[in-house]
């Protein structure tokens, strides 16, 4: 069975590295991003099945409906959102 291709995005480097280590056992991690612009670039380059991201990252804007409002569209089929507001 094909493992899902996952892109991880968070501006907290330690959390991003921990997620990549844990998730790599079940998923193929295709890349990581530290801000919204890099997220869009990586998503369009690698076409992941799932994107796990922190919606409060720099350079990442969401409208009230949860739609991504950058100029380029993300081509992923699924988005999983997390918010690290501690």
N, CA, C and O atoms as a Tinker XYZ file with bonds, in Angstrom:
   344  protein
     1  N      0.830000   -1.182000    0.000000    73     2
     2  CA     0.000000    0.000000    0.000000    64     1     3
     3  C      0.882000    1.257000    0.000000    63     2     4     5
     4  O      1.873000    1.330000    0.727000    81     3
     5  N      0.518000    2.211000   -0.800000    73     3     6
     6  CA     1.272000    3.455000   -0.921000    64     5     7
     7  C      1.099000    4.308000    0.337000    63     6     8     9
     8  O     -0.019000    4.525000    0.804000    81     7
     9  N      2.220000    4.786000    0.877000    73     7    10
    10  CA     2.170000    5.653000    2.050000    64     9    11
    11  C      1.833000    7.077000    1.619000    63    10    12    13
    12  O      2.323000    7.541000    0.590000    81    11
    13  N      0.998000    7.781000    2.399000    73    11    14
    14  CA     0.648000    9.161000    2.055000    64    13    15
    15  C      1.884000   10.070000    2.070000    63    14    16    17
    16  O      2.768000    9.934000    2.916000    81    15
    17  N      1.916000   10.999000    1.110000    73    15    18
    18  CA     2.994000   11.987000    1.014000    64    17    19
    19  C      2.563000   13.220000    1.800000    63    18    20    21
    20  O      1.512000   13.800000    1.524000    81    19
    21  N      3.377000   13.623000    2.784000    73    19    22
    22  CA     3.000000   14.683000    3.719000    64    21    23
    23  C      4.001000   15.826000    3.674000    63    22    24    25
    24  O      5.213000   15.614000    3.635000    81    23
    25  N      3.466000   17.047000    3.678000    73    23    26
    26  CA     4.264000   18.262000    3.805000    64    25    27
    27  C      3.958000   18.852000    5.173000    63    26    28    29
    28  O      2.793000   19.049000    5.520000    81    27
    29  N      5.003000   19.135000    5.955000    73    27    30
    30  CA     4.848000   19.719000    7.283000    64    29    31
    31  C      5.231000   21.187000    7.252000    63    30    32    33
    32  O      6.222000   21.563000    6.627000    81    31
    33  N      4.435000   22.027000    7.937000    73    31    34
    34  CA     4.726000   23.458000    7.951000    64    33    35
    35  C      4.444000   24.032000    9.335000    63    34    36    37
    36  O      3.329000   23.943000    9.850000    81    35
    37  N      5.487000   24.627000    9.925000    73    35    38
    38  CA     5.367000   25.277000   11.226000    64    37    39
    39  C      6.556000   26.201000   11.400000    63    38    40    41
    40  O      7.654000   25.891000   10.936000    81    39
    41  N      6.354000   27.332000   12.061000    73    39    42
    42  CA     7.456000   28.259000   12.267000    64    41    43
    43  C      8.255000   27.941000   13.535000    63    42    44    45
    44  O      9.251000   28.611000   13.810000    81    43
    45  N      7.849000   26.953000   14.298000    73    43    46
    46  CA     8.599000   26.493000   15.466000    64    45    47
    47  C      9.463000   25.311000   15.035000    63    46    48    49
    48  O      8.960000   24.203000   14.848000    81    47
    49  N     10.755000   25.551000   14.879000    73    47    50
    50  CA    11.669000   24.571000   14.292000    64    49    51
    51  C     11.709000   23.273000   15.089000    63    50    52    53
    52  O     11.704000   22.192000   14.500000    81    51
    53  N     11.749000   23.358000   16.413000    73    51    54
    54  CA    11.826000   22.139000   17.226000    64    53    55
    55  C     10.585000   21.266000   17.052000    63    54    56    57
    56  O     10.694000   20.043000   16.966000    81    55
    57  N      9.416000   21.883000   17.001000    73    55    58
    58  CA     8.179000   21.134000   16.788000    64    57    59
    59  C      8.169000   20.507000   15.398000    63    58    60    61
    60  O      7.762000   19.357000   15.233000    81    59
    61  N      8.611000   21.257000   14.412000    73    59    62
    62  CA     8.655000   20.762000   13.037000    64    61    63
    63  C      9.567000   19.539000   12.929000    63    62    64    65
    64  O      9.210000   18.551000   12.287000    81    63
    65  N     10.736000   19.606000   13.553000    73    63    66
    66  CA    11.670000   18.479000   13.521000    64    65    67
    67  C     11.094000   17.261000   14.250000    63    66    68    69
    68  O     11.268000   16.129000   13.798000    81    67
    69  N     10.410000   17.488000   15.377000    73    67    70
    70  CA     9.800000   16.380000   16.114000    64    69    71
    71  C      8.698000   15.721000   15.294000    63    70    72    73
    72  O      8.609000   14.495000   15.244000    81    71
    73  N      7.856000   16.530000   14.649000    73    71    74
    74  CA     6.797000   15.977000   13.803000    64    73    75
    75  C      7.376000   15.169000   12.652000    63    74    76    77
    76  O      6.873000   14.091000   12.334000    81    75
    77  N      8.417000   15.677000   12.035000    73    75    78
    78  CA     9.038000   14.964000   10.917000    64    77    79
    79  C      9.582000   13.619000   11.370000    63    78    80    81
    80  O      9.471000   12.632000   10.643000    81    79
    81  N     10.160000   13.564000   12.544000    73    79    82
    82  CA    10.717000   12.308000   13.059000    64    81    83
    83  C      9.606000   11.299000   13.375000    63    82    84    85
    84  O      9.699000   10.135000   12.986000    81    83
    85  N      8.575000   11.734000   14.068000    73    83    86
    86  CA     7.477000   10.838000   14.455000    64    85    87
    87  C      6.683000   10.391000   13.237000    63    86    88    89
    88  O      6.394000    9.205000   13.082000    81    87
    89  N      6.331000   11.335000   12.376000    73    87    90
    90  CA     5.482000   11.026000   11.229000    64    89    91
    91  C      6.177000   10.207000   10.154000    63    90    92    93
    92  O      5.505000    9.555000    9.356000    81    91
    93  N      7.501000   10.222000   10.112000    73    91    94
    94  CA     8.207000    9.513000    9.041000    64    93    95
    95  C      8.053000    8.000000    9.145000    63    94    96    97
    96  O      8.388000    7.286000    8.201000    81    95
    97  N      7.556000    7.501000   10.262000    73    95    98
    98  CA     7.332000    6.068000   10.406000    64    97    99
    99  C      6.094000    5.609000    9.646000    63    98   100   101
   100  O      6.020000    4.463000    9.202000    81    99
   101  N      5.125000    6.503000    9.497000    73    99   102
   102  CA     3.861000    6.151000    8.833000    64   101   103
   103  C      3.673000    6.823000    7.474000    63   102   104   105
   104  O      2.894000    6.353000    6.644000    81   103
   105  N      4.387000    7.918000    7.255000    73   103   106
   106  CA     4.180000    8.733000    6.058000    64   105   107
   107  C      5.503000    9.026000    5.380000    63   106   108   109
   108  O      6.559000    8.940000    6.007000    81   107
   109  N      5.453000    9.371000    4.109000    73   107   110
   110  CA     6.624000    9.884000    3.408000    64   109   111
   111  C      6.604000   11.399000    3.539000    63   110   112   113
   112  O      5.742000   12.062000    2.963000    81   111
   113  N      7.544000   11.945000    4.289000    73   111   114
   114  CA     7.634000   13.392000    4.468000    64   113   115
   115  C      8.333000   13.960000    3.234000    63   114   116   117
   116  O      9.511000   13.689000    3.004000    81   115
   117  N      7.603000   14.749000    2.441000    73   115   118
   118  CA     8.170000   15.281000    1.196000    64   117   119
   119  C      8.854000   16.623000    1.400000    63   118   120   121
   120  O      9.584000   17.081000    0.519000    81   119
   121  N      8.634000   17.264000    2.545000    73   119   122
   122  CA     9.295000   18.530000    2.801000    64   121   123
   123  C      8.766000   19.209000    4.051000    63   122   124   125
   124  O      7.781000   18.783000    4.654000    81   123
   125  N      9.459000   20.285000    4.420000    73   123   126
   126  CA     9.051000   21.098000    5.558000    64   125   127
   127  C      9.122000   22.567000    5.155000    63   126   128   129
   128  O      9.914000   22.949000    4.294000    81   127
   129  N      8.293000   23.375000    5.781000    73   127   130
   130  CA     8.264000   24.810000    5.496000    64   129   131
   131  C      8.157000   25.575000    6.806000    63   130   132   133
   132  O      7.509000   25.120000    7.748000    81   131
   133  N      8.802000   26.755000    6.862000    73   131   134
   134  CA     8.804000   27.580000    8.067000    64   133   135
   135  C      7.931000   28.815000    7.956000    63   134   136   137
   136  O      7.766000   29.540000    8.937000    81   135
   137  N      7.359000   29.074000    6.767000    73   135   138
   138  CA     6.455000   30.213000    6.592000    64   137   139
   139  C      5.509000   29.940000    5.428000    63   138   140   141
   140  O      5.653000   28.952000    4.709000    81   139
   141  N      4.540000   30.834000    5.258000    73   139   142
   142  CA     3.513000   30.633000    4.243000    64   141   143
   143  C      4.027000   30.611000    2.812000    63   142   144   145
   144  O      3.558000   29.819000    1.995000    81   143
   145  N      4.983000   31.472000    2.505000    73   143   146
   146  CA     5.503000   31.515000    1.131000    64   145   147
   147  C      6.218000   30.215000    0.786000    63   146   148   149
   148  O      6.045000   29.681000   -0.310000    81   147
   149  N      7.026000   29.702000    1.724000    73   147   150
   150  CA     7.727000   28.447000    1.498000    64   149   151
   151  C      6.732000   27.296000    1.403000    63   150   152   153
   152  O      6.928000   26.373000    0.611000    81   151
   153  N      5.674000   27.341000    2.197000    73   151   154
   154  CA     4.631000   26.319000    2.147000    64   153   155
   155  C      4.028000   26.210000    0.750000    63   154   156   157
   156  O      3.905000   25.112000    0.208000    81   155
   157  N      3.657000   27.333000    0.177000    73   155   158
   158  CA     3.061000   27.327000   -1.168000    64   157   159
   159  C      4.051000   26.789000   -2.193000    63   158   160   161
   160  O      3.690000   25.975000   -3.043000    81   159
   161  N      5.295000   27.243000   -2.114000    73   159   162
   162  CA     6.329000   26.789000   -3.045000    64   161   163
   163  C      6.537000   25.273000   -2.944000    63   162   164   165
   164  O      6.584000   24.577000   -3.959000    81   163
   165  N      6.661000   24.770000   -1.712000    73   163   166
   166  CA     6.889000   23.337000   -1.508000    64   165   167
   167  C      5.673000   22.507000   -1.928000    63   166   168   169
   168  O      5.824000   21.433000   -2.510000    81   167
   169  N      4.471000   23.003000   -1.635000    73   167   170
   170  CA     3.255000   22.272000   -2.002000    64   169   171
   171  C      3.114000   22.148000   -3.515000    63   170   172   173
   172  O      2.748000   21.087000   -4.020000    81   171
   173  N      3.399000   23.217000   -4.233000    73   171   174
   174  CA     3.300000   23.175000   -5.691000    64   173   175
   175  C      4.430000   22.370000   -6.319000    63   174   176   177
   176  O      4.281000   21.854000   -7.426000    81   175
   177  N      5.547000   22.259000   -5.630000    73   175   178
   178  CA     6.675000   21.478000   -6.145000    64   177   179
   179  C      6.488000   19.979000   -5.903000    63   178   180   181
   180  O      6.763000   19.168000   -6.787000    81   179
   181  N      6.016000   19.607000   -4.694000    73   179   182
   182  CA     5.966000   18.203000   -4.302000    64   181   183
   183  C      4.586000   17.552000   -4.399000    63   182   184   185
   184  O      4.487000   16.326000   -4.363000    81   183
   185  N      3.526000   18.342000   -4.521000    73   183   186
   186  CA     2.153000   17.826000   -4.629000    64   185   187
   187  C      1.837000   16.777000   -3.557000    63   186   188   189
   188  O      1.531000   15.629000   -3.881000    81   187
   189  N      1.912000   17.175000   -2.274000    73   187   190
   190  CA     1.650000   16.203000   -1.201000    64   189   191
   191  C      0.181000   15.807000   -1.155000    63   190   192   193
   192  O     -0.689000   16.525000   -1.645000    81   191
   193  N     -0.075000   14.651000   -0.557000    73   191   194
   194  CA    -1.452000   14.222000   -0.329000    64   193   195
   195  C     -2.066000   14.991000    0.839000    63   194   196   197
   196  O     -3.255000   15.309000    0.831000    81   195
   197  N     -1.232000   15.286000    1.850000    73   195   198
   198  CA    -1.690000   15.957000    3.068000    64   197   199
   199  C     -0.688000   17.030000    3.451000    63   198   200   201
   200  O      0.522000   16.841000    3.326000    81   199
   201  N     -1.205000   18.159000    3.918000    73   199   202
   202  CA    -0.362000   19.217000    4.470000    64   201   203
   203  C     -0.772000   19.410000    5.922000    63   202   204   205
   204  O     -1.939000   19.667000    6.216000    81   203
   205  N      0.192000   19.285000    6.828000    73   203   206
   206  CA    -0.043000   19.552000    8.243000    64   205   207
   207  C      0.619000   20.891000    8.527000    63   206   208   209
   208  O      1.829000   21.042000    8.354000    81   207
   209  N     -0.181000   21.868000    8.966000    73   207   210
   210  CA     0.383000   23.196000    9.132000    64   209   211
   211  C     -0.180000   23.937000   10.329000    63   210   212   213
   212  O     -1.271000   23.649000   10.821000    81   211
   213  N      0.598000   24.891000   10.772000    73   211   214
   214  CA     0.213000   25.819000   11.825000    64   213   215
   215  C     -0.379000   27.039000   11.131000    63   214   216   217
   216  O      0.324000   27.730000   10.393000    81   215
   217  N     -1.652000   27.309000   11.355000    73   215   218
   218  CA    -2.315000   28.401000   10.628000    64   217   219
   219  C     -1.892000   29.785000   11.111000    63   218   220   221
   220  O     -2.300000   30.793000   10.533000    81   219
   221  N     -1.074000   29.844000   12.168000    73   219   222
   222  CA    -0.612000   31.153000   12.639000    64   221   223
   223  C      0.829000   31.435000   12.225000    63   222   224   225
   224  O      1.490000   32.276000   12.835000    81   223
   225  N      1.327000   30.741000   11.193000    73   223   226
   226  CA     2.689000   30.975000   10.702000    64   225   227
   227  C      2.811000   32.327000   10.018000    63   226   228   229
   228  O      1.817000   32.866000    9.531000    81   227
   229  N      4.037000   32.890000    9.974000    73   227   230
   230  CA     4.254000   34.128000    9.225000    64   229   231
   231  C      3.952000   33.938000    7.733000    63   230   232   233
   232  O      4.149000   32.854000    7.183000    81   231
   233  N      3.478000   34.994000    7.098000    73   231   234
   234  CA     3.183000   35.020000    5.663000    64   233   235
   235  C      2.123000   34.010000    5.249000    63   234   236   237
   236  O      2.166000   33.480000    4.138000    81   235
   237  N      1.182000   33.746000    6.128000    73   235   238
   238  CA     0.102000   32.815000    5.838000    64   237   239
   239  C     -1.202000   33.477000    6.257000    63   238   240   241
   240  O     -1.392000   33.785000    7.433000    81   239
   241  N     -2.098000   33.696000    5.308000    73   239   242
   242  CA    -3.354000   34.378000    5.582000    64   241   243
   243  C     -4.527000   33.450000    5.289000    63   242   244   245
   244  O     -4.553000   32.789000    4.251000    81   243
   245  N     -5.497000   33.399000    6.199000    73   243   246
   246  CA    -6.700000   32.587000    6.041000    64   245   247
   247  C     -7.900000   33.483000    6.209000    63   246   248   249
   248  O     -7.906000   34.362000    7.071000    81   247
   249  N     -8.920000   33.273000    5.396000    73   247   250
   250  CA   -10.150000   34.041000    5.594000    64   249   251
   251  C    -11.059000   33.294000    6.561000    63   250   252   253
   252  O    -10.696000   32.221000    7.042000    81   251
   253  N    -12.216000   33.833000    6.848000    73   251   254
   254  CA   -13.109000   33.244000    7.842000    64   253   255
   255  C    -13.550000   31.831000    7.484000    63   254   256   257
   256  O    -13.877000   31.055000    8.382000    81   255
   257  N    -13.570000   31.480000    6.237000    73   255   258
   258  CA   -14.013000   30.152000    5.799000    64   257   259
   259  C    -12.862000   29.158000    5.764000    63   258   260   261
   260  O    -13.073000   27.996000    5.419000    81   259
   261  N    -11.653000   29.582000    6.110000    73   259   262
   262  CA   -10.514000   28.671000    6.122000    64   261   263
   263  C     -9.813000   28.546000    4.793000    63   262   264   265
   264  O     -8.942000   27.690000    4.636000    81   263
   265  N    -10.170000   29.377000    3.830000    73   263   266
   266  CA    -9.538000   29.310000    2.518000    64   265   267
   267  C     -8.198000   30.027000    2.538000    63   266   268   269
   268  O     -8.039000   31.059000    3.190000    81   267
   269  N     -7.244000   29.468000    1.817000    73   267   270
   270  CA    -5.924000   30.066000    1.717000    64   269   271
   271  C     -5.989000   31.258000    0.786000    63   270   272   273
   272  O     -6.554000   31.158000   -0.303000    81   271
   273  N     -5.425000   32.380000    1.188000    73   271   274
   274  CA    -5.565000   33.602000    0.400000    64   273   275
   275  C     -4.262000   34.083000   -0.223000    63   274   276   277
   276  O     -4.147000   35.262000   -0.560000    81   275
   277  N     -3.273000   33.202000   -0.385000    73   275   278
   278  CA    -2.055000   33.599000   -1.085000    64   277   279
   279  C     -2.360000   33.683000   -2.584000    63   278   280   281
   280  O     -3.417000   33.238000   -3.032000    81   279
   281  N     -1.448000   34.244000   -3.339000    73   279   282
   282  CA    -1.670000   34.400000   -4.779000    64   281   283
   283  C     -1.653000   33.068000   -5.518000    63   282   284   285
   284  O     -2.388000   32.890000   -6.490000    81   283
   285  N     -0.821000   32.129000   -5.067000    73   283   286
   286  CA    -0.743000   30.820000   -5.722000    64   285   287
   287  C     -1.627000   29.842000   -4.976000    63   286   288   289
   288  O     -1.752000   29.924000   -3.754000    81   287
   289  N     -2.239000   28.923000   -5.694000    73   287   290
   290  CA    -3.089000   27.916000   -5.061000    64   289   291
   291  C     -2.255000   26.703000   -4.669000    63   290   292   293
   292  O     -1.330000   26.308000   -5.379000    81   291
   293  N     -2.599000   26.128000   -3.537000    73   291   294
   294  CA    -1.957000   24.909000   -3.077000    64   293   295
   295  C     -2.676000   23.737000   -3.724000    63   294   296   297
   296  O     -3.905000   23.666000   -3.690000    81   295
   297  N     -1.921000   22.817000   -4.313000    73   295   298
   298  CA    -2.519000   21.745000   -5.094000    64   297   299
   299  C     -2.799000   20.477000   -4.285000    63   298   300   301
   300  O     -3.152000   19.451000   -4.867000    81   299
   301  N     -2.651000   20.523000   -2.973000    73   299   302
   302  CA    -2.897000   19.351000   -2.137000    64   301   303
   303  C     -4.380000   19.022000   -2.091000    63   302   304   305
   304  O     -5.228000   19.913000   -2.152000    81   303
   305  N     -4.684000   17.728000   -1.980000    73   303   306
   306  CA    -6.080000   17.307000   -1.889000    64   305   307
   307  C     -6.656000   17.498000   -0.496000    63   306   308   309
   308  O     -7.865000   17.684000   -0.358000    81   307
   309  N     -5.824000   17.458000    0.543000    73   307   310
   310  CA    -6.308000   17.568000    1.905000    64   309   311
   311  C     -5.419000   18.512000    2.693000    63   310   312   313
   312  O     -4.208000   18.570000    2.477000    81   311
   313  N     -6.027000   19.247000    3.603000    73   311   314
   314  CA    -5.274000   20.107000    4.511000    64   313   315
   315  C     -5.677000   19.762000    5.935000    63   314   316   317
   316  O     -6.862000   19.607000    6.230000    81   315
   317  N     -4.699000   19.645000    6.809000    73   315   318
   318  CA    -4.970000   19.406000    8.220000    64   317   319
   319  C     -4.396000   20.602000    8.965000    63   318   320   321
   320  O     -3.214000   20.915000    8.821000    81   319
   321  N     -5.222000   21.270000    9.756000    73   319   322
   322  CA    -4.801000   22.499000   10.419000    64   321   323
   323  C     -4.460000   22.276000   11.890000    63   322   324   325
   324  O     -5.109000   21.484000   12.574000    81   323
   325  N     -3.459000   22.966000   12.358000    73   323   326
   326  CA    -3.161000   22.987000   13.782000    64   325   327
   327  C     -2.878000   24.429000   14.173000    63   326   328   329
   328  O     -2.486000   25.239000   13.334000    81   327
   329  N     -3.073000   24.744000   15.427000    73   327   330
   330  CA    -2.807000   26.097000   15.896000    64   329   331
   331  C     -2.053000   25.996000   17.204000    63   330   332   333
   332  O     -2.570000   25.475000   18.192000    81   331
   333  N     -0.819000   26.500000   17.206000    73   331   334
   334  CA     0.034000   26.410000   18.383000    64   333   335
   335  C      0.017000   27.715000   19.169000    63   334   336   337
   336  O      1.033000   28.407000   19.224000    81   335
   337  N     -1.075000   28.053000   19.757000    73   335   338
   338  CA    -1.158000   29.263000   20.568000    64   337   339
   339  C     -1.135000   28.872000   22.032000    63   338   340   341
   340  O     -2.179000   28.617000   22.632000    81   339
   341  N      0.051000   28.826000   22.602000    73   339   342
   342  CA     0.191000   28.409000   23.986000    64   341   343
   343  C      0.331000   29.612000   24.857000    63   342   344
   344  O      0.463000   29.482000   26.074000    81   343
